Amino acid sequence: MCDDTTLNTATGTYDFGLFAQTFALIQPCLPDGFPAKNQRVRAYRLMALSYSARDSLGQARESVRLLLKVDSGYQPDPQTDPQPYIKMVSDLKPRWYTWLWRGNEWYKWTGRAVVAGGLASLPFLLREDIQPYLPGHPGFPDR
């Protein structure tokens, strides 16, 4: 059964450093076993923290990515969450960029600016795994 009791037990195993047991409790419940959004967020957080503690940073990043897919507005708790985890969440959060078309190329603008001089801009929400300079932006035909 995937519920708050499962998460409380998994939190206890994490607190004792029993990461394999934490995984064993949570993995069967993901991605759809927990009925509530906050339960899925707690589960992915525990997975990410457990993977980080085992130095499996790739799997920790994937857990954070899945957590942010469930709740894109998630904020880690600076009082209780480890600093590397807080940084990982910050690094993986989607950011707003503006794409500028000039001549035959797309340019990614990451700062604040007033777009002028005949440049067209469109706001896009991009994930970290999209390359910053693309021959033709996805969703736009190459010209």
RAMO-V796985 format. One record per pair of residues at least 6 apart in sequence whose C-alpha atoms are under 6 Angstrom apart, sorted by sequence separation. I is the first residue (numbers start at 1). J is the second residue. If there is no record, write none. Layout:
i & j
I & J
I & J
This chain:
i & j
34 & 40
100 & 106
136 & 142
100 & 107
14 & 22
52 & 60
99 & 107
13 & 22
51 & 60
99 & 108
76 & 86
98 & 108
98 & 109
10 & 22
48 & 60
97 & 110
48 & 63
44 & 63
101 & 120
100 & 120
100 & 121
99 & 121
44 & 67
99 & 122
98 & 122
98 & 123
41 & 67
2 & 29
97 & 124
96 & 125
2 & 33
19 & 50
2 & 34
94 & 126
94 & 127
